[in-house]
């Protein structure tokens, strides 16, 4: 089973990397870009595990290590 994890900054949290990317895009002539938010994508390959157990384990991984839940949100796809 594969797990895909999308991690993004929570609304209201400043994103300096996103601002830098937006500025660079404008410099390259892409002025139609209104805002940029940069996140992380993590893909895990899990062994033989039940879907409900995989969901529980991946959520635990996010809470303990993969996401800083104070400033980041995450979404899991199995």
N, CA, C and O of each residue as an XYZ file, in Angstrom:
312
protein
N       0.844     -1.173      0.000
C       0.000      0.000      0.000
C       0.894      1.242      0.000
O       1.944      1.272      0.642
N       0.457      2.254     -0.727
C       1.182      3.523     -0.782
C       0.415      4.581     -0.013
O      -0.816      4.580      0.004
N       1.136      5.471      0.615
C       0.541      6.622      1.296
C       1.167      7.879      0.720
O       2.388      7.980      0.600
N       0.323      8.835      0.364
C       0.778     10.135     -0.109
C       0.389     11.160      0.942
O      -0.750     11.191      1.407
N       1.348     11.995      1.309
C       1.122     12.987      2.355
C       1.450     14.364      1.783
O       2.553     14.609      1.293
N       0.473     15.244      1.860
C       0.634     16.619      1.412
C       0.686     17.516      2.649
O      -0.255     17.535      3.443
N       1.763     18.242      2.811
C       1.950     19.098      3.981
C       2.032     20.548      3.503
O       2.838     20.884      2.635
N       1.186     21.399      4.083
C       1.162     22.811      3.709
C       1.134     23.673      4.963
O       0.707     23.234      6.031
N       1.594     24.895      4.810
C       1.521     25.835      5.927
C       0.064     26.210      6.178
O      -0.728     26.335      5.244
N      -0.271     26.383      7.430
C      -1.627     26.797      7.778
C      -1.858     28.227      7.288
O      -0.916     29.010      7.170
N      -3.124     28.560      7.004
C      -3.423     29.939      6.594
C      -2.947     30.923      7.669
O      -3.070     30.657      8.865
N      -2.418     32.031      7.240
C      -1.944     33.050      8.171
C      -0.477     32.912      8.552
O       0.107     33.847      9.101
N       0.126     31.764      8.271
C       1.553     31.566      8.565
C       2.352     32.122      7.390
O       2.102     31.764      6.239
N       3.305     32.990      7.679
C       4.125     33.577      6.622
C       4.923     32.503      5.896
O       5.405     31.548      6.506
N       5.053     32.676      4.581
C       5.755     31.702      3.743
C       6.853     32.414      2.949
O       6.638     32.773      1.791
N       8.042     32.626      3.562
C       9.111     33.332      2.859
C       9.564     32.627      1.582
O       9.928     33.285      0.607
N       9.543     31.305      1.582
C       9.945     30.571      0.375
C       8.930     30.818     -0.743
O       9.310     31.001     -1.900
N       7.656     30.824     -0.401
C       6.621     31.120     -1.383
C       6.766     32.526     -1.948
O       6.597     32.739     -3.148
N       7.081     33.488     -1.078
C       7.290     34.876     -1.532
C       8.477     34.954     -2.495
O       8.413     35.660     -3.501
N       9.561     34.230     -2.190
C      10.744     34.228     -3.060
C      10.413     33.618     -4.420
O      10.862     34.121     -5.451
N       9.636     32.542     -4.429
C       9.245     31.909     -5.691
C       8.360     32.861     -6.498
O       8.535     32.999     -7.708
N       7.410     33.518     -5.825
C       6.532     34.482     -6.508
C       7.362     35.600     -7.138
O       7.145     35.970     -8.292
N       8.307     36.128     -6.378
C       9.167     37.198     -6.903
C       9.948     36.710     -8.127
O      10.053     37.426     -9.122
N      10.489     35.508     -8.054
C      11.261     34.960     -9.179
C      10.377     34.770    -10.410
O      10.800     35.047    -11.532
N       9.148     34.295    -10.197
C       8.225     34.134    -11.323
C       7.907     35.478    -11.972
O       7.838     35.584    -13.197
N       7.714     36.506    -11.139
C       7.461     37.850    -11.677
C       8.662     38.345    -12.476
O       8.502     38.959    -13.530
N       9.864     38.075    -11.969
C      11.087     38.476    -12.668
C      11.174     37.810    -14.045
O      11.702     38.386    -14.995
N      10.649     36.593    -14.131
C      10.656     35.864    -15.403
C       9.482     36.248    -16.305
O       9.327     35.702    -17.397
N       8.657     37.189    -15.842
C       7.564     37.670    -16.679
C       6.209     37.042    -16.393
O       5.244     37.319    -17.106
N       6.111     36.209    -15.374
C       4.837     35.564    -15.029
C       4.087     36.421    -14.007
O       3.954     36.045    -12.843
N       3.607     37.564    -14.457
C       2.973     38.527    -13.566
C       1.555     38.155    -13.157
O       0.982     38.796    -12.276
N       0.984     37.142    -13.773
C      -0.380     36.725    -13.438
C      -0.474     35.927    -12.145
O      -1.576     35.665    -11.664
N       0.659     35.538    -11.577
C       0.672     34.771    -10.332
C       0.362     35.711     -9.167
O       1.105     36.658     -8.907
N      -0.741     35.438     -8.472
C      -1.173     36.300     -7.373
C      -0.499     35.939     -6.052
O      -0.199     36.820     -5.246
N      -0.261     34.657     -5.830
C       0.345     34.226     -4.562
C       0.942     32.842     -4.746
O       0.494     32.081     -5.603
N       1.933     32.515     -3.961
C       2.572     31.196     -3.994
C       2.717     30.711     -2.565
O       3.168     31.453     -1.692
N       2.333     29.465     -2.326
C       2.559     28.797     -1.045
C       3.338     27.527     -1.365
O       2.944     26.767     -2.250
N       4.421     27.293     -0.666
C       5.269     26.130     -0.904
C       5.015     25.114      0.209
O       4.956     25.468      1.386
N       4.867     23.853     -0.178
C       4.631     22.794      0.790
C       5.561     21.620      0.545
O       6.550     21.727     -0.180
N       5.223     20.498      1.164
C       6.015     19.278      1.019
C       5.107     18.148      0.556
O       3.917     18.126      0.870
N       5.677     17.215     -0.193
C       4.986     16.007     -0.619
C       5.848     14.820     -0.217
O       7.030     14.759     -0.556
N       5.254     13.881      0.506
C       5.980     12.685      0.954
C       5.197     11.471      0.504
O       3.981     11.403      0.685
N       5.892     10.516     -0.081
C       5.252      9.269     -0.496
C       5.897      8.111      0.261
O       7.116      7.944      0.249
N       5.069      7.329      0.907
C       5.544      6.180      1.672
C       5.037      4.897      1.024
O       3.895      4.833      0.570
N       5.881      3.888      0.984
C       5.459      2.546      0.574
C       5.369      1.715      1.838
O       6.365      1.492      2.527
N       4.179      1.268      2.128
C       3.944      0.492      3.342
C       3.891     -0.991      3.009
O       3.550     -1.377      1.892
N       4.230     -1.806      3.983
C       4.161     -3.246      3.804
C       2.717     -3.729      3.826
O       1.785     -2.943      3.653
N       2.549     -4.987      4.033
C       1.229     -5.612      4.064
C       0.518     -5.198      5.356
O       0.805     -5.723      6.432
N      -0.408     -4.253      5.231
C      -1.077     -3.696      6.400
C      -2.514     -3.339      6.008
O      -2.778     -2.916      4.883
N      -3.416     -3.514      6.941
C      -4.816     -3.175      6.688
C      -4.960     -1.666      6.501
O      -4.208     -0.882      7.081
N      -5.934     -1.273      5.686
C      -6.133      0.140      5.382
C      -6.355      0.977      6.647
O      -5.769      2.050      6.789
N      -7.184      0.498      7.551
C      -7.470      1.258      8.778
C      -6.221      1.409      9.648
O      -5.999      2.460     10.250
N      -5.419      0.361      9.706
C      -4.178      0.419     10.480
C      -3.174      1.350      9.803
O      -2.464      2.094     10.480
N      -3.110      1.311      8.460
C      -2.201      2.189      7.717
C      -2.575      3.646      7.955
O      -1.700      4.485      8.172
N      -3.852      3.948      7.917
C      -4.298      5.321      8.142
C      -3.897      5.802      9.536
O      -3.431      6.929      9.708
N      -4.086      4.933     10.523
C      -3.723      5.268     11.905
C      -2.213      5.497     12.038
O      -1.783      6.466     12.663
N      -1.416      4.608     11.453
C       0.046      4.707     11.558
C       0.589      5.941     10.841
O       1.461      6.633     11.366
N       0.073      6.217      9.640
C       0.563      7.364      8.881
C       0.186      8.660      9.598
O       0.980      9.600      9.630
N      -1.007      8.720     10.169
C      -1.397      9.902     10.939
C      -0.439     10.097     12.119
O      -0.025     11.219     12.409
N      -0.098      9.013     12.785
C       0.839      9.083     13.908
C       2.214      9.574     13.443
O       2.855     10.370     14.129
N       2.666      9.097     12.274
C       3.950      9.544     11.717
C       3.929     11.049     11.461
O       4.898     11.752     11.746
N       2.815     11.530     10.922
C       2.692     12.969     10.644
C       2.728     13.777     11.932
O       3.416     14.795     12.015
N       1.988     13.323     12.932
C       1.903     14.044     14.199
C       3.237     14.065     14.946
O       3.569     15.051     15.604
N       3.996     12.982     14.842
C       5.236     12.869     15.607
C       6.473     13.393     14.880
O       7.420     13.842     15.525
N       6.477     13.340     13.526
C       7.715     13.662     12.821
C       7.531     14.462     11.536
O       8.209     15.470     11.336
N       6.644     14.037     10.683
C       6.624     14.556      9.320
C       6.091     15.983      9.192
O       6.533     16.732      8.322
N       5.153     16.358     10.045
C       4.572     17.705      9.973
C       4.739     18.421     11.303
O       4.636     17.810     12.367
N       4.993     19.704     11.235
C       5.006     20.543     12.429
C       3.575     21.062     12.582
O       3.207     22.072     11.983
N       2.780     20.368     13.381
C       1.344     20.646     13.433
C       1.001     22.001     14.059
O      -0.161     22.407     14.041
N       1.976     22.692     14.600
C       1.726     24.044     15.109
C       1.503     25.001     13.933
O       0.642     25.877     13.997
N       2.284     24.828     12.860
C       2.194     25.745     11.724
C       1.807     25.060     10.409
O       1.574     25.738      9.408
N       1.737     23.727     10.400
C       1.444     23.003      9.158
C       0.203     22.139      9.284
O      -0.126     21.636     10.359
N      -0.481     21.980      8.150
C      -1.589     21.041      8.043
C      -1.125     19.910      7.118
O      -0.196     20.083      6.329
N      -1.775     18.770      7.225
C      -1.418     17.679      6.318
C      -2.679     16.949      5.861
O      -3.711     16.947      6.533
N      -2.551     16.331      4.690
C      -3.631     15.538      4.111
C      -3.025     14.214      3.676
O      -1.954     14.185      3.069
N      -3.707     13.122      3.986
C      -3.204     11.778      3.676
C      -4.096     11.140      2.621
O      -5.322     11.208      2.706
N      -3.468     10.516      1.624
C      -4.168      9.695      0.643
C      -3.549      8.306      0.681
O      -2.330      8.158      0.592
N      -4.387      7.300      0.813
C      -3.902      5.916      0.802
C      -4.293      5.261     -0.505
O      -3.984      4.090     -0.726
